[in-house]
Amino acid sequence: MSVLLREISTLLAKDFRLEWRQRAALGGLLLYVGSTVFVCFLSFSLRGGTPPPPAWNALLWIILLFAALNAVAKGFMQESPGQRLYYYTLVRPQAVILAKMLYNTLLLMVVALLGLFLYTVFLGNPIQDLPLFVANLLLGAVGFATTLTLVSGIAAKAGGNGATLMAILSFPLMVPMLLLLIKVSKNALDGLDRGLSQQSILTLLALNMIVGATSYLLFPFLWRG
C-alpha cells in the first residue's frame, strides 16, 4: 500500500507540474466558465431580471458539466501511446487511474466553486441552504471526475476522435447522476428539510464509490489492452 501511495503522489505531482507548464489550457477552462456565466447574465438582464430558481439551477449544472468534459478530456488524450507505455514500465495501472481521478477531482472542485462564485455575483443568489448546496456541488465534482476519468481512459485507448467518443460514452452515465444532483440542489434552493435530500446524497456517494472501485479493478485490463 505504501508503494501505491508513493506512486500516486509522484503521478499527482507530475500532473500538477504539467498543468503549470501548460497554463493556457487551464486559463482556457476558466475563461470558458467565466464567459458562459457572463453570456447567461447578458441574456437574462435583457429580459429585466434574474432567472427563476429552476432555470438558475439547470443552467449552473449545464455549465459545470461541459466544463468538466473539457477539463477531464485532456487527461489521457494528451499523452501519446509511447508515454503510456513508459508509465506502464514504472508504475502500476491502479496508481495511474487513482492519480488521474484525484487530480481531476481537485481541479473540478476548484472550477465548481469558482463557477458558483461567478454565477452568484452575476445572476444573484437564490440559495436558501448554502451548506447543503456547496456539499452537493463538491459531491458532483467528485462524481464528474471519477466517471469522466474512466471514460477518458477508454476513449484514449480506442484511438480516433477521442473527444467525440468520450462525449458519446459519458452522456448515458452522467444523466442519472445529473438528475440526483439537480434534485438535491433544488431542495437547497428551496430551503427544504435536509432529510428529503438524504437518500439522494447516499445514492450519489454509492455511485461514486462504485465507479471508483470499478475503475480500480478494471483499469489494469484496459491499460494492458
PyMOL commands that set and color helices and strands:
alter all, ss='L'
color gray80, all
select helices_A, chain A and resi 2-21+23-45+53-77+81-90+93-123+130-158+162-190+195-224
alter helices_A, ss='H'
color red, helices_A
deselect
rebuild
show_as cartoon
